[in-house]
């Protein structure tokens, strides 16, 4: 190391040491700035982590949905689709299988919660056997298993099923239909299955009172996933009154929902950050008489303006670095161990039964850089730039008259 | 001459409505190893003259040469660098930072010079021992007595072994005993070859036998009786 490099290194280490001692001397002020800044970073990082984790989870779960879903529309509303439409699709090349599905919402007046009920023909689905892998226990109900159901994790608590495995739901004519729980969805799939009750097609038809020959939608599985759009167009041509939803469209809708919600939240949080930066700027622009005196003394003792700016810079780096570590660690703990409880009302579900999610936050290098760009850099700018004015306090103000 | 001023004037806020002429036509020479007192009432221009000698700012007009370097037209950065090497300051009320320890206060001038912590401590320790306050090294400066504070201020002015010591009203807030003690230390420094300039209107200072010359400043000019 050259003498000049050694001199510069020692000088910066000395200035860093002075910055640390300066922060310690003003420890109450430093601590309050650290806590407020840490809280802002915590909110931003939590939001980013939750959004990423939810998007990842939605992507994973939606990967197993049908490639194309068909729904019959009338006057802009969905109505039952005839099973006979399957015959009209038989001639379209590339369709592997068409599977009927009945689904709807069941409003529980006692608990004031909506459950999602789905009747599936598991035996007809290409991935029918693999669906069992989404279960924490049990198997999916087969076509011959009447009165059997698989439930999401929140349903157990909502229906108060502890210690028993039967429950009943009302048909439209208010007669009761009983079910035996034969399986429970894994919590990894909570984002889609939390409030879900799955049964076979006949039970769902019975529960909702849907006439024979009609279902809620038809799930179309294709042989070649790259042909989804082409096949969807052919179906649209063959069945003009049918709404054709492709898997990529559904995935985009989910992404847009999370994107909109996270965007809304981000705007609120960035406003808070902007307020903090303005406050930091304001505080850094003004100097107390003690601070003016200290700067004047240092200048008389041979400190240059750049040395005093370096002290301010290191103070800001230390505060923002610590705030980042504290904020991001707290955000990780909040998302992993606290299930992102602060943001659940904003980011998740429309049901009264909010999923009890176990998220694994993903924070890539790009996300960390983004958080640093939105927090540390504005803070450094807000504290170091106005410090220039402070550092130009004339040295002679330390002398008497 | 270590300090040589010729026709030095200083005007604050030149050309503005609040223009103040603080010094006019000052001619002053101070030889190396001598002790000079700048005497005069408050507002007479003593501190301004001290600030020019201390390379804090250059004069508005006239020539000022400190330790062989002409100050006029010297950029602020070079004034600072020259001040670091040449001038040790002792302020009125000593201007010690009370939250820092005695040791930290004394070593403040060494931080921007890139002096390593070990050497800083070593140099400060030598001065603390010389002035009999080594037991106070780790005390916060705000918790020591006035006499100790005075010695800390002197130690800080000597830490970089500068040839010129400037003191601005150093005894203004000291009792007579401490003022005498201060002058004894200044005498020792003079005997060690330092050039000492003290701005003061305290008789303990200007009447001290170690003072080689007293210069009276009045209304920004040297007053010749």
Interface residues (C-beta under 8 A of the other chain):
Chain A: X6 X7 X8 X9 X10 X11 X14 X15 X17 X18 X21 X25 X293 X294 X297 X298 X299 X300 X301 X302 X303 X304 X305 X307 X394 X395 X396 X398 X399 X400 X401
Chain B: X42 X43 X47 X48 X50 X51 X54 X56 X57 X76 X77 X80 X81 X83 X84 X89 X91 X92 X95 X97 X99 X100 X104 X108 X109 X110 X111 X112 X113 X114 X115 X116 X117 X156 X160 X168 X169 X172 X199
